[in-house]
Amino acid sequence: MMSDDDEPLTLSADTLAALMEFKNEKQEREEQFAKLQEAAEKKFVDSKLIKEKGMDLFQEDWQLSQFWYSDNTADILADELLEGADEDTVICIASAPSVYAAIKKRDADTLPTQQIWLLEFDKRFSALAGDKFGFYDYNHPLELPEAIKGKVNRLLIDPPFLEEQCQTKSSQSAHALLSKDKTSKTKNGVLKYRLISCTGERMRDVIKKTYPDTNPTTFLPEHANGLSNEFMCYASYEGKNWKWNKN
């Protein structure tokens, strides 16, 4: 029985309006994603929807340690993967779907290669990558698409968790994916091999062990919704957007 002190919970008009706006945005996102997924199942990716919405189609799941890059960071990393590539260059993005989305937002006719793969645990992104999507679980580092094992020329990998086991297992995937040829150049005269790993600064010693051919760079990745952990970019080369960080 309700006592005199037990009054029904009421929300202010502003709170109700904010709640309704959140529900409407969620419903709109789900409807747009459903359209994208349907298009992908028909092997036709709705590029217009991707260009308009990008990563707004995919809400972050913090339980999966999902934190999307800012648009600027995603574009810079996309530029580095694509720069100087040719039609024979195989590019793979592992656990960094916002960079893949940045590439998909570009005019397909301007991309130097169509061999751009996304490896990701979250199967929602199969709608984004179509037949270039591979389910990836770092706990099973060698369960990778046979089509690209040992054939990837340029790899960006961003392990989801800042702990040594995740980083080490992810590096096993990286080494299984990457081509052993590190000296060939593209038809544009640019070194074909590029390895980039974006992860927390506190993983520096682990990176030294797992990717001995990389160095910390001056480029500091940023995330769209803010992330308290300090992130760094480690790479096998000095690019247009970074130099070696000698500090």
Protein Blocks (a to p, Z undefined) as FASTA:
>chain_A
ZZfklccddddfklmmmmmmmmmmmmmmmmmmmmmmmmmmnopacfklmmmnmmmlpccd
fknopacddfklmmmmmmmmmgopafklccddehilklmmmmmmpcfklpmbfcdcdddf
blmlmmmnmmmbccddfklmmlccfklgokafbdcdddfbdcfklmmmmmmmmmmmpcfb
lkbccfkopafbdcdddddfklmmmmmmmmmmbccdfbdcddfkopabdcddddfbdcfk
bccdfZZ
